[in-house]
Amino acid sequence: MERMHDCQSDGMHSPKNIPSLHQTFLQRVGGAALALLGTLGLWLFPIPGAAQIPDSFATVGPAAHLAMPPAVRVVTFRHHKRNDPTAPPQEVPFLPTMDQSVYDALKAEAEATPAPNASQLPDAPAEPADALSLVKNFEGVNQTLAFGPGSGFIPPDTHGAISTTQFVEIVNTALVVYDRDSGVVLKRVALNQLFGYPVPPGQFIFDPRAAYDRAADRFVITGVAFAEAPDVQFFFIGVSETSDATGAFLVQRVNVRQPPFTLNALFDYPILGIGTDAVFVTSNIFAPAFVGADLVVFPKAPLYAGQGATITVFTQLIGTLTPPIVLDQNGSSFLLANLPNTPFVAIYELTGAGDPTTTTLADPFTIDVPTYRIPRSAQQPGVLNTLDTLDTRFVNASTQIGTRLFNVHTIAVGTFPTPRWYELDLAAHAVAQTGVFFGTDTSDDWNASIVVNDTSDVFVTWSSSNPVVFRDNNPPSYFAQVRTSGRLSTDPAGVIPSGVVVFQSTTPYFNFRWGDYSAITLDPNNASCAWGVNEKINTTVTWGSRFFSSCLAPVASTAVATRWR
């Protein structure tokens, strides 16, 4: 058995590089799942070239607009509260963008895939040369320090961003500001206080995101509160008044259960992106089943000034729609989505985003990619407890440079959950290059994020667990790691090496939910470096986090195109 790097370039993909497990959805899905799919009208045939967007998502509806009042200036103070470690945590369930029973059946099929027999695995080729080095490595916030109900939320939704002087980490339900040089905590505050949201009983802010706008030298943060009533659920967006994230934030809140949004619907899994003249937020909508994704466009100038403005809303889009971080002055922003068990990704083009009178979202087009399917859960050595790898969604913002878009998602490669990354050529509607990366030849790898600098050098972070003891314990089994890697734009197409270990957890984790995402962002002080943040295990029942910087430097490459499993 082998796990291919699956490296491709110039818009080409070869069926021989796709394991037979991937070549047809129908062969992998059992009768129960097929019956459900047929009943729901969700047939998705992974035949190369047969890109089929469901009719309900093929056309973008008219834009709606909502007038927003001026922002509220919120000043907070450092908090020292800790959660009660003896109290039970609150677990936030994962909501797939398909019928829950179909998702459960597809996950069950993935779980039933036989694991490899380590004694029969061939030797692996030599490891590619790795140009990446770990520079900073700091302890992040943990479950006890993150506020929230009881002993905190599970999963943490670990996210963050780096500026010229600070690293901002945001989790359920806290924001922590660190000095980037020393890792010293400058401020820790609950999200409810940060967004100026009084705490009704049981109400907390979750699904947080953070981004740094290097052009404006400002932080942008987002989060969503649990619903207060059938017609009340607030989404929050805040912009640091200056470059200092310990200072005031200009905060706006949107009731996402009032028109033009959907009444009595859950606004879930919002993703934050930044363009040249607007800030984008996407979200999955459940009423109670999945009805589509929303895109909310905030013109940047009034948002950053704290002024009242009109925002633009598009609804009923493809699920887990992922906005970009745009690095140049491109007036078009491209949003990315996927549908599990298909051979394509879908792209929306957004134009005129800085002015609600000109904001336009075109109907989606598709780019053929190797077929991808839902991965099984990640295994841990010595225990039956597994860790959640979600579906095949892109969990974090893309990087957009000109007409190139970069992102990564976790899919099934052979029997293993594995991150696959893409460079998409938006002009040619083709894959420029793609590949997979992983820790060892027997590891489970997931929860990946990617960022790309202006010269197309790539940085990634992800979670890795190796449940298999290889011959002579080489490589050894290990509990969940935080890993990072990268590639220079001049490296062989598609290849990202196994990288370095940022943190090695020393115990298994008995909670299933993991992630739901990680983050890695460009260092504005050094184009050859990036800063990442990801979840780790503190105890069998509590999570922690690690944030770090890594840098790329040219080295002689001995990269190979495949790794044997």
Protein Blocks (a to p, Z undefined) as FASTA:
>chain_A
ZZdekiaeehiacfklpcfklmpmklmpcfklmmmmmmnopaccddehiaccdfklmpcc
ddddddddddddddddddfbdcdfkbccdddddddfbdfklmmmmmmmmmmpccddfklp
ccdddddddfbdcfbdcddddfklngpehjbpcdekiacdddfkbccdddddddddddfk
lopafbdcdfklmnopacdehiacehiacdddfklopacdddddddfbfkbccddddddf
blblklccddddddfkbcfbdehiacehiacdddfkbccdddddddfbcfbdcdddddfk
lmmnopacdddddehiaehiacdddfblcfbdcdddddehiabdcddddehklpmklgcc
dddddddddddddddddddehiabdcdebjabdfbdcddehjaccddddddehjbccddd
ddddfklopafbdcdddfblmbccehiacdddfkopacdddddddfbdcehhiacddddd
dddddddfkbcehiacebjafbdcfbdcfbfbgcjbccddddfkbmkbccddddddfblm
bccdddddddddddddfbdfbdcZZ
